[in-house]
Amino acid sequence: MLSTYLPALVFVALGAVVGGSFAVLNQVLGPAKSKLVATGDPYECGLPSEVKQGFRFGISFYLIAMLFILFDIEVVFLYPIAVELRAFGTFALLETIVFVVLLMVAFIYVWRRGALEWK
Amino acid sequence: MVEILFFIAAIGAIAGAVGVVVLENPFYSVLSLVAHLLSLALLFLLLEAQFVAAVQVVVYAGAVMVLYVFVVSYVGGQNLPIRAVNSPSLRIAAPLFAFCLFVELMIATLGTGLSAISSEGPKLAANYGEPEQIGELLLTKFLLPFEVASFLLLIAAVGAVMLARRRRGLDEPEVPAPLGLLRPAGTGTMAESAGGGFFRKSTASASDDSTSTGRDLG
């Protein structure tokens, strides 16, 4: 069972190595950080920046992420049906159409309400 | 090999779950939850539930956690450290409920697990847990839940939009002007090039003033 996952494991290991090496090599090869406090500040002169560290995101981020998850789950449901589409024929197609039409109603509602517009 | 992977995944799941509760910074809690969910995906994989494992990574560890990060950022993030609520009734009720949940889980696990521990485990079909089998079940045994799930997603989409509108995240839908419909976009008037028409300018400046105090930074 595990041998079939060898390509996936190699993929995960490669991703971890490449990502980790980028994070580590930056510190090893990059120029040494200055010890001065002022160089870490956004501006070395003038008024202090008004951007706070913990600023809030707009609600558009939240809404887009929420809608993305909904349609993500739609694809998750459609994938097993699509695999079995040939075996079940017209019946599977009809059920898929009912499934998609209901979600199309949601999509049109979201679209017409302007939730996909970036504010 | 399977045993080693099981212990890696189990320790990762427990450590991730403990980290969610213990860590002070909400962002670190979310990252700890990602580690927990990835460990759960590995456990699903060891249980021959390949499709569920893939969905766990794509939907939970990927999409839902991005939503959590946005929620933490939206609610306030680092400015609001999590503090325990100082209430004497909660101090008694919380351990009590935790203990009840623990006992219930122990009954469930020990009740089914102990009798199966000496057996060889269930005999599984060759395609067990693969998308083909799940698709077949969705079209036969679980046809109604499959269609109801679509309806549930519809309700969730409508609810998300309604909640966002209540928080004044979205404006009322604009009523298009009759002349604006006839004229294609981009072939603008002089007023547009000078910074918006008369009506649009008045509404835009009003909404900008109300939101610009806190929203600019986002």
Interface residues (C-beta under 8 A of the other chain):
Chain A: M1 L2 Y5 V51 K52 Q53 G54 F55 R56 F57 G58 I59 S60 F61 Y62 L63 A65 M66 L67 F68 I69 L70 D72 I73 E74 V76 F77 Y79 P80 I81 A82 V83 E84 A87 F88 F91 A92 E95 V98 F99 V100 L102 L103 V105 A106 F107 Y109 V110 R112 R113 G114 A115 E117 K119
Chain B: M1 V2 L5 L45 E48 F51 V55 V58 V59 A63 V64 V66 L67 F70 V71 S73 Y74 V75 G76 G77 Q78 N79 P131 E132 I134 G135 E136 L138 L139 L143 F146 E147 A149 S150 F151 L153 L154 A156 A157 V158 A160 V161 A164 R165 R167 G169 L170 D171 P173 E174 G214 R215 L217 G218
